[in-house]
Amino acid sequence: MSIASTKNIDINDIQLEKVKTNVTGKDVRSLIIIFPTGTPSINGALKNALDISDADVMQNITISSMFWWIPYLYGETSYRITGDAYRIIRKKTASEGDKK
């Protein structure tokens, strides 16, 4: 993916400022006995990574999933996203530059 975010963003008039590299976000759900506590999502993992880094978008991301289970006791299923976090800097239009 070239860019990922959990927000709707108009990418025509923006600049990106790198906040941090190799940011990792996870969305993990447990499996107790045979009952899942929920379903993990890629969106949840992305939101976690953006919240951790206080960023708006991510680039150069890698998405992976993991599952492990000890039969009839406990297990976990998760998504992990790793990539570079960026903050959006909006470009000024010509009329905004004249006002100041």
N, CA, C and O atoms as CSV, one atom per row, in Angstrom:
chain,resi,resn,atom,element,x,y,z
A,1,MET,N,N,0.839,-1.182,0.000
A,1,MET,CA,C,0.000,0.000,0.000
A,1,MET,C,C,0.877,1.236,0.000
A,1,MET,O,O,1.954,1.255,0.596
A,2,SER,N,N,0.406,2.251,-0.668
A,2,SER,CA,C,1.202,3.465,-0.692
A,2,SER,C,C,0.896,4.382,0.488
A,2,SER,O,O,1.800,5.056,0.983
A,3,ILE,N,N,-0.349,4.425,0.951
A,3,ILE,CA,C,-0.706,5.248,2.111
A,3,ILE,C,C,-1.938,4.632,2.768
A,3,ILE,O,O,-2.829,4.134,2.079
A,4,ALA,N,N,-1.990,4.666,4.097
A,4,ALA,CA,C,-3.128,4.093,4.821
A,4,ALA,C,C,-3.488,4.995,5.991
A,4,ALA,O,O,-2.614,5.549,6.658
A,5,SER,N,N,-4.793,5.134,6.231
A,5,SER,CA,C,-5.274,5.927,7.358
A,5,SER,C,C,-6.664,5.454,7.737
A,5,SER,O,O,-7.352,4.816,6.940
A,6,THR,N,N,-7.072,5.768,8.951
A,6,THR,CA,C,-8.433,5.457,9.383
A,6,THR,C,C,-9.356,6.646,9.179
A,6,THR,O,O,-10.550,6.557,9.467
A,7,LYS,N,N,-8.819,7.763,8.682
A,7,LYS,CA,C,-9.593,8.988,8.471
A,7,LYS,C,C,-9.778,9.241,6.984
A,7,LYS,O,O,-8.989,8.768,6.166
A,8,ASN,N,N,-10.823,9.988,6.633
A,8,ASN,CA,C,-11.002,10.438,5.258
A,8,ASN,C,C,-10.112,11.653,5.045
A,8,ASN,O,O,-10.238,12.654,5.750
A,9,ILE,N,N,-9.216,11.564,4.076
A,9,ILE,CA,C,-8.238,12.622,3.853
A,9,ILE,C,C,-8.196,12.966,2.372
A,9,ILE,O,O,-8.112,12.080,1.521
A,10,ASP,N,N,-8.254,14.269,2.068
A,10,ASP,CA,C,-8.068,14.742,0.703
A,10,ASP,C,C,-6.568,14.903,0.488
A,10,ASP,O,O,-5.958,15.811,1.053
A,11,ILE,N,N,-5.975,14.048,-0.309
A,11,ILE,CA,C,-4.518,14.039,-0.439
A,11,ILE,C,C,-3.999,15.014,-1.492
A,11,ILE,O,O,-2.801,15.024,-1.775
A,12,ASN,N,N,-4.862,15.827,-2.072
A,12,ASN,CA,C,-4.421,16.758,-3.103
A,12,ASN,C,C,-3.613,17.926,-2.552
A,12,ASN,O,O,-2.652,18.353,-3.192
A,13,ASP,N,N,-3.971,18.454,-1.388
A,13,ASP,CA,C,-3.336,19.665,-0.864
A,13,ASP,C,C,-2.635,19.427,0.463
A,13,ASP,O,O,-2.809,20.204,1.402
A,14,ILE,N,N,-1.851,18.370,0.551
A,14,ILE,CA,C,-1.178,18.089,1.823
A,14,ILE,C,C,0.308,17.826,1.616
A,14,ILE,O,O,0.756,17.466,0.527
A,15,GLN,N,N,1.042,18.017,2.684
A,15,GLN,CA,C,2.426,17.574,2.768
A,15,GLN,C,C,2.495,16.636,3.961
A,15,GLN,O,O,1.713,16.757,4.904
A,16,LEU,N,N,3.424,15.712,3.914
A,16,LEU,CA,C,3.578,14.767,5.014
A,16,LEU,C,C,4.887,15.017,5.748
A,16,LEU,O,O,5.931,15.220,5.127
A,17,GLU,N,N,4.824,15.002,7.066
A,17,GLU,CA,C,6.001,15.137,7.916
A,17,GLU,C,C,6.194,13.807,8.640
A,17,GLU,O,O,5.300,13.346,9.349
A,18,LYS,N,N,7.369,13.192,8.457
A,18,LYS,CA,C,7.618,11.896,9.090
A,18,LYS,C,C,7.722,12.074,10.604
A,18,LYS,O,O,8.489,12.901,11.096
A,19,VAL,N,N,6.936,11.283,11.328
A,19,VAL,CA,C,6.930,11.335,12.784
A,19,VAL,C,C,7.852,10.266,13.351
A,19,VAL,O,O,8.655,10.533,14.244
A,20,LYS,N,N,7.726,9.049,12.822
A,20,LYS,CA,C,8.478,7.926,13.378
A,20,LYS,C,C,8.533,6.803,12.346
A,20,LYS,O,O,7.604,6.631,11.556
A,21,THR,N,N,9.628,6.042,12.356
A,21,THR,CA,C,9.733,4.875,11.482
A,21,THR,C,C,9.515,3.607,12.307
A,21,THR,O,O,9.688,3.598,13.526
A,22,ASN,N,N,9.139,2.563,11.624
A,22,ASN,CA,C,8.910,1.245,12.239
A,22,ASN,C,C,7.938,1.285,13.413
A,22,ASN,O,O,8.210,0.728,14.476
A,23,VAL,N,N,6.819,1.943,13.211
A,23,VAL,CA,C,5.750,1.964,14.213
A,23,VAL,C,C,4.960,0.670,14.067
A,23,VAL,O,O,4.668,0.242,12.950
A,24,THR,N,N,4.613,0.046,15.186
A,24,THR,CA,C,3.841,-1.192,15.162
A,24,THR,C,C,2.556,-1.018,15.951
A,24,THR,O,O,2.569,-0.557,17.092
A,25,GLY,N,N,1.446,-1.392,15.328
A,25,GLY,CA,C,0.149,-1.389,15.996
A,25,GLY,C,C,-0.454,-2.776,15.937
A,25,GLY,O,O,-0.249,-3.506,14.967
A,26,LYS,N,N,-1.198,-3.143,16.969
A,26,LYS,CA,C,-1.810,-4.476,17.031
A,26,LYS,C,C,-3.280,-4.366,17.394
A,26,LYS,O,O,-3.700,-3.432,18.078
A,27,ASP,N,N,-4.047,-5.327,16.929
A,27,ASP,CA,C,-5.412,-5.539,17.400
A,27,ASP,C,C,-5.507,-7.020,17.750
A,27,ASP,O,O,-5.444,-7.877,16.869
A,28,VAL,N,N,-5.657,-7.314,19.031
A,28,VAL,CA,C,-5.602,-8.692,19.543
A,28,VAL,C,C,-6.928,-9.048,20.198
A,28,VAL,O,O,-7.513,-8.235,20.913
A,29,ARG,N,N,-7.399,-10.259,19.955
A,29,ARG,CA,C,-8.586,-10.790,20.618
A,29,ARG,C,C,-8.255,-12.166,21.180
A,29,ARG,O,O,-7.476,-12.922,20.600
A,30,SER,N,N,-8.858,-12.470,22.308
A,30,SER,CA,C,-8.607,-13.743,22.993
A,30,SER,C,C,-9.630,-14.792,22.594
A,30,SER,O,O,-10.725,-14.479,22.127
A,31,LEU,N,N,-9.245,-16.036,22.792
A,31,LEU,CA,C,-10.110,-17.189,22.592
A,31,LEU,C,C,-10.066,-17.960,23.903
A,31,LEU,O,O,-9.053,-18.580,24.229
A,32,ILE,N,N,-11.157,-17.922,24.653
A,32,ILE,CA,C,-11.208,-18.566,25.964
A,32,ILE,C,C,-12.038,-19.837,25.836
A,32,ILE,O,O,-13.198,-19.792,25.426
A,33,ILE,N,N,-11.448,-20.949,26.182
A,33,ILE,CA,C,-11.989,-22.298,25.990
A,33,ILE,C,C,-12.222,-22.471,24.489
A,33,ILE,O,O,-11.283,-22.830,23.778
A,34,ILE,N,N,-13.420,-22.234,23.981
A,34,ILE,CA,C,-13.654,-22.236,22.530
A,34,ILE,C,C,-14.409,-20.984,22.100
A,34,ILE,O,O,-14.886,-20.903,20.968
A,35,PHE,N,N,-14.520,-20.006,23.000
A,35,PHE,CA,C,-15.326,-18.818,22.729
A,35,PHE,C,C,-14.447,-17.596,22.464
A,35,PHE,O,O,-13.674,-17.192,23.333
A,36,PRO,N,N,-14.559,-17.005,21.276
A,36,PRO,CA,C,-13.777,-15.802,20.986
A,36,PRO,C,C,-14.376,-14.581,21.690
A,36,PRO,O,O,-15.593,-14.477,21.838
A,37,THR,N,N,-13.513,-13.663,22.119
A,37,THR,CA,C,-13.985,-12.433,22.760
A,37,THR,C,C,-14.283,-11.349,21.732
A,37,THR,O,O,-14.750,-10.269,22.092
A,38,GLY,N,N,-14.024,-11.620,20.478
A,38,GLY,CA,C,-14.278,-10.668,19.397
A,38,GLY,C,C,-13.438,-11.032,18.193
A,38,GLY,O,O,-12.751,-12.054,18.183
A,39,THR,N,N,-13.497,-10.191,17.183
A,39,THR,CA,C,-12.740,-10.411,15.963
A,39,THR,C,C,-11.763,-9.255,15.773
A,39,THR,O,O,-12.185,-8.099,15.752
A,40,PRO,N,N,-10.475,-9.535,15.636
A,40,PRO,CA,C,-9.532,-8.442,15.398
A,40,PRO,C,C,-9.725,-7.873,13.995
A,40,PRO,O,O,-10.237,-8.553,13.105
A,41,SER,N,N,-9.313,-6.630,13.807
A,41,SER,CA,C,-9.450,-6.012,12.490
A,41,SER,C,C,-8.173,-5.280,12.100
A,41,SER,O,O,-7.418,-4.821,12.957
A,42,ILE,N,N,-7.945,-5.180,10.811
A,42,ILE,CA,C,-6.816,-4.417,10.294
A,42,ILE,C,C,-7.003,-2.948,10.646
A,42,ILE,O,O,-6.038,-2.262,10.982
A,43,ASN,N,N,-8.235,-2.465,10.572
A,43,ASN,CA,C,-8.540,-1.078,10.925
A,43,ASN,C,C,-8.175,-0.798,12.386
A,43,ASN,O,O,-7.648,0.271,12.696
A,44,GLY,N,N,-8.448,-1.737,13.275
A,44,GLY,CA,C,-8.097,-1.582,14.684
A,44,GLY,C,C,-6.591,-1.524,14.898
A,44,GLY,O,O,-6.106,-0.738,15.712
A,45,ALA,N,N,-5.851,-2.354,14.168
A,45,ALA,CA,C,-4.389,-2.345,14.275
A,45,ALA,C,C,-3.815,-1.039,13.735
A,45,ALA,O,O,-2.874,-0.488,14.306
A,46,LEU,N,N,-4.379,-0.546,12.635
A,46,LEU,CA,C,-3.933,0.724,12.062
A,46,LEU,C,C,-4.227,1.877,13.013
A,46,LEU,O,O,-3.381,2.749,13.211
A,47,LYS,N,N,-5.416,1.888,13.599
A,47,LYS,CA,C,-5.780,2.935,14.562
A,47,LYS,C,C,-4.837,2.907,15.761
A,47,LYS,O,O,-4.429,3.960,16.251
A,48,ASN,N,N,-4.491,1.723,16.235
A,48,ASN,CA,C,-3.559,1.589,17.352
A,48,ASN,C,C,-2.192,2.172,17.002
A,48,ASN,O,O,-1.599,2.887,17.810
A,49,ALA,N,N,-1.689,1.874,15.811
A,49,ALA,CA,C,-0.384,2.397,15.383
A,49,ALA,C,C,-0.412,3.917,15.255
A,49,ALA,O,O,0.540,4.591,15.647
A,50,LEU,N,N,-1.501,4.458,14.708
A,50,LEU,CA,C,-1.614,5.913,14.564
A,50,LEU,C,C,-1.729,6.592,15.921
A,50,LEU,O,O,-1.160,7.664,16.128
A,51,ASP,N,N,-2.457,5.981,16.844
A,51,ASP,CA,C,-2.594,6.547,18.196
A,51,ASP,C,C,-1.265,6.534,18.945
A,51,ASP,O,O,-0.924,7.504,19.622
A,52,ILE,N,N,-0.519,5.445,18.826
A,52,ILE,CA,C,0.774,5.324,19.507
A,52,ILE,C,C,1.746,6.411,19.040
A,52,ILE,O,O,2.471,6.992,19.847
A,53,SER,N,N,1.753,6.679,17.738
A,53,SER,CA,C,2.725,7.613,17.171
A,53,SER,C,C,2.190,9.035,17.035
A,53,SER,O,O,2.926,9.930,16.618
A,54,ASP,N,N,0.927,9.259,17.379
A,54,ASP,CA,C,0.282,10.565,17.223
A,54,ASP,C,C,0.422,11.056,15.780
A,54,ASP,O,O,0.808,12.198,15.530
A,55,ALA,N,N,0.100,10.171,14.843
A,55,ALA,CA,C,0.225,10.468,13.419
A,55,ALA,C,C,-1.143,10.388,12.751
A,55,ALA,O,O,-2.128,9.977,13.364
A,56,ASP,N,N,-1.183,10.792,11.475
A,56,ASP,CA,C,-2.429,10.781,10.711
A,56,ASP,C,C,-2.480,9.675,9.666
A,56,ASP,O,O,-3.546,9.118,9.402
A,57,VAL,N,N,-1.331,9.352,9.067
A,57,VAL,CA,C,-1.275,8.329,8.023
A,57,VAL,C,C,-0.020,7.485,8.201
A,57,VAL,O,O,0.907,7.856,8.922
A,58,MET,N,N,-0.016,6.341,7.525
A,58,MET,CA,C,1.172,5.479,7.504
A,58,MET,C,C,1.511,5.129,6.067
A,58,MET,O,O,0.630,5.002,5.216
A,59,GLN,N,N,2.805,4.976,5.810
A,59,GLN,CA,C,3.291,4.536,4.509
A,59,GLN,C,C,4.218,3.347,4.709
A,59,GLN,O,O,4.684,3.077,5.816
A,60,ASN,N,N,4.472,2.644,3.610
A,60,ASN,CA,C,5.383,1.487,3.622
A,60,ASN,C,C,4.979,0.480,4.692
A,60,ASN,O,O,5.812,0.030,5.479
A,61,ILE,N,N,3.705,0.132,4.716
A,61,ILE,CA,C,3.216,-0.735,5.782
A,61,ILE,C,C,3.281,-2.214,5.401
A,61,ILE,O,O,3.204,-2.593,4.232
A,62,THR,N,N,3.426,-3.013,6.430
A,62,THR,CA,C,3.362,-4.464,6.317
A,62,THR,C,C,2.265,-4.941,7.253
A,62,THR,O,O,2.235,-4.562,8.424
A,63,ILE,N,N,1.367,-5.768,6.743
A,63,ILE,CA,C,0.262,-6.295,7.541
A,63,ILE,C,C,0.481,-7.791,7.718
A,63,ILE,O,O,0.721,-8.514,6.751
A,64,SER,N,N,0.397,-8.245,8.961
A,64,SER,CA,C,0.526,-9.679,9.222
A,64,SER,C,C,-0.550,-10.110,10.210
A,64,SER,O,O,-1.061,-9.307,10.991
A,65,SER,N,N,-0.878,-11.383,10.155
A,65,SER,CA,C,-1.852,-11.926,11.102
A,65,SER,C,C,-1.196,-13.070,11.871
A,65,SER,O,O,-0.265,-13.716,11.390
A,66,MET,N,N,-1.706,-13.299,13.073
A,66,MET,CA,C,-1.151,-14.358,13.908
A,66,MET,C,C,-2.292,-15.052,14.649
A,66,MET,O,O,-3.286,-14.428,15.018
A,67,PHE,N,N,-2.126,-16.345,14.855
A,67,PHE,CA,C,-3.098,-17.124,15.615
A,67,PHE,C,C,-2.350,-18.209,16.371
A,67,PHE,O,O,-1.501,-18.900,15.809
A,68,TRP,N,N,-2.669,-18.351,17.639
A,68,TRP,CA,C,-2.159,-19.485,18.408
A,68,TRP,C,C,-3.240,-19.918,19.392
A,68,TRP,O,O,-4.084,-19.121,19.801
A,69,TRP,N,N,-3.199,-21.205,19.768
A,69,TRP,CA,C,-4.258,-21.741,20.622
A,69,TRP,C,C,-3.753,-22.965,21.360
A,69,TRP,O,O,-3.168,-23.867,20.761
A,70,ILE,N,N,-3.981,-22.992,22.657
A,70,ILE,CA,C,-3.786,-24.191,23.459
A,70,ILE,C,C,-5.179,-24.807,23.560
A,70,ILE,O,O,-6.048,-24.242,24.223
A,71,PRO,N,N,-5.411,-25.956,22.917
A,71,PRO,CA,C,-6.769,-26.489,22.792
A,71,PRO,C,C,-7.554,-26.512,24.107
A,71,PRO,O,O,-7.090,-27.009,25.133
A,72,TYR,N,N,-8.748,-25.957,24.028
A,72,TYR,CA,C,-9.735,-25.913,25.114
A,72,TYR,C,C,-9.283,-25.123,26.335
A,72,TYR,O,O,-9.898,-25.241,27.395
A,73,LEU,N,N,-8.228,-24.322,26.219
A,73,LEU,CA,C,-7.787,-23.474,27.323
A,73,LEU,C,C,-7.823,-22.001,26.928
A,73,LEU,O,O,-8.686,-21.250,27.382
A,74,TYR,N,N,-6.874,-21.591,26.075
A,74,TYR,CA,C,-6.734,-20.182,25.744
A,74,TYR,C,C,-6.025,-20.032,24.404
A,74,TYR,O,O,-5.230,-20.885,24.009
A,75,GLY,N,N,-6.318,-18.951,23.721
A,75,GLY,CA,C,-5.636,-18.633,22.475
A,75,GLY,C,C,-5.785,-17.165,22.142
A,75,GLY,O,O,-6.531,-16.442,22.803
A,76,GLU,N,N,-5.074,-16.724,21.115
A,76,GLU,CA,C,-5.168,-15.344,20.652
A,76,GLU,C,C,-5.110,-15.307,19.137
A,76,GLU,O,O,-4.435,-16.120,18.504
A,77,THR,N,N,-5.825,-14.353,18.568
A,77,THR,CA,C,-5.750,-14.059,17.151
A,77,THR,C,C,-5.533,-12.559,17.028
A,77,THR,O,O,-6.121,-11.775,17.772
A,78,SER,N,N,-4.682,-12.163,16.081
A,78,SER,CA,C,-4.349,-10.744,16.008
A,78,SER,C,C,-3.922,-10.326,14.609
A,78,SER,O,O,-3.551,-11.151,13.774
A,79,TYR,N,N,-3.985,-9.005,14.378
A,79,TYR,CA,C,-3.393,-8.366,13.210
A,79,TYR,C,C,-2.320,-7.420,13.708
A,79,TYR,O,O,-2.475,-6.783,14.751
A,80,ARG,N,N,-1.228,-7.329,12.959
A,80,ARG,CA,C,-0.140,-6.408,13.285
A,80,ARG,C,C,0.189,-5.591,12.036
A,80,ARG,O,O,0.310,-6.135,10.938
A,81,ILE,N,N,0.329,-4.285,12.220
A,81,ILE,CA,C,0.725,-3.381,11.141
A,81,ILE,C,C,2.017,-2.692,11.553
A,81,ILE,O,O,2.121,-2.154,12.655
A,82,THR,N,N,2.997,-2.713,10.662
A,82,THR,CA,C,4.268,-2.034,10.899
A,82,THR,C,C,4.561,-1.138,9.707
A,82,THR,O,O,4.392,-1.548,8.559
A,83,GLY,N,N,5.001,0.082,9.979
A,83,GLY,CA,C,5.330,1.005,8.895
A,83,GLY,C,C,5.806,2.342,9.420
A,83,GLY,O,O,6.084,2.499,10.609
A,84,ASP,N,N,5.898,3.306,8.513
A,84,ASP,CA,C,6.355,4.651,8.847
A,84,ASP,C,C,5.152,5.555,9.076
A,84,ASP,O,O,4.225,5.584,8.267
A,85,ALA,N,N,5.171,6.293,10.186
A,85,ALA,CA,C,4.057,7.164,10.558
A,85,ALA,C,C,4.345,8.600,10.131
A,85,ALA,O,O,5.460,9.099,10.283
A,86,TYR,N,N,3.311,9.254,9.591
A,86,TYR,CA,C,3.433,10.632,9.118
A,86,TYR,C,C,2.301,11.485,9.667
A,86,TYR,O,O,1.188,11.005,9.883
A,87,ARG,N,N,2.606,12.755,9.888
A,87,ARG,CA,C,1.602,13.740,10.276
A,87,ARG,C,C,1.302,14.593,9.047
A,87,ARG,O,O,2.204,14.896,8.265
A,88,ILE,N,N,0.055,14.977,8.875
A,88,ILE,CA,C,-0.347,15.786,7.730
A,88,ILE,C,C,-0.100,17.259,8.024
A,88,ILE,O,O,-0.462,17.773,9.082
A,89,ILE,N,N,0.530,17.924,7.052
A,89,ILE,CA,C,0.697,19.373,7.094
A,89,ILE,C,C,-0.029,19.913,5.870
A,89,ILE,O,O,0.361,19.619,4.740
A,90,ARG,N,N,-1.057,20.681,6.078
A,90,ARG,CA,C,-1.825,21.213,4.950
A,90,ARG,C,C,-1.069,22.362,4.290
A,90,ARG,O,O,-0.515,23.223,4.974
A,91,LYS,N,N,-1.049,22.371,2.968
A,91,LYS,CA,C,-0.423,23.466,2.229
A,91,LYS,C,C,-1.345,24.676,2.250
A,91,LYS,O,O,-2.567,24.531,2.212
A,92,LYS,N,N,-0.769,25.853,2.310
A,92,LYS,CA,C,-1.556,27.084,2.250
A,92,LYS,C,C,-1.904,27.380,0.802
A,92,LYS,O,O,-1.095,27.181,-0.104
A,93,THR,N,N,-3.118,27.857,0.605
A,93,THR,CA,C,-3.505,28.314,-0.721
A,93,THR,C,C,-3.011,29.743,-0.886
A,93,THR,O,O,-2.574,30.357,0.087
A,94,ALA,N,N,-3.072,30.280,-2.090
A,94,ALA,CA,C,-2.606,31.643,-2.356
A,94,ALA,C,C,-3.390,32.663,-1.539
A,94,ALA,O,O,-2.806,33.629,-1.047
A,95,SER,N,N,-4.700,32.471,-1.383
A,95,SER,CA,C,-5.518,33.425,-0.623
A,95,SER,C,C,-5.197,33.374,0.867
A,95,SER,O,O,-5.271,34.406,1.534
A,96,GLU,N,N,-4.846,32.221,1.408
A,96,GLU,CA,C,-4.474,32.112,2.821
A,96,GLU,C,C,-3.137,32.791,3.081
A,96,GLU,O,O,-2.942,33.373,4.148
A,97,GLY,N,N,-2.222,32.728,2.136
A,97,GLY,CA,C,-0.919,33.356,2.294
A,97,GLY,C,C,-1.005,34.875,2.299
A,97,GLY,O,O,-0.200,35.532,2.960
A,98,ASP,N,N,-1.975,35.455,1.569
A,98,ASP,CA,C,-2.143,36.907,1.511
A,98,ASP,C,C,-2.745,37.474,2.778
A,98,ASP,O,O,-2.511,38.640,3.095
A,99,LYS,N,N,-3.518,36.682,3.516
A,99,LYS,CA,C,-4.214,37.165,4.705
A,99,LYS,C,C,-3.264,37.439,5.857
A,99,LYS,O,O,-3.581,38.249,6.728
A,100,LYS,N,N,-2.122,36.795,5.886
A,100,LYS,CA,C,-1.218,36.939,7.039
A,100,LYS,C,C,-0.024,37.783,6.729
A,100,LYS,O,O,0.824,37.995,7.596
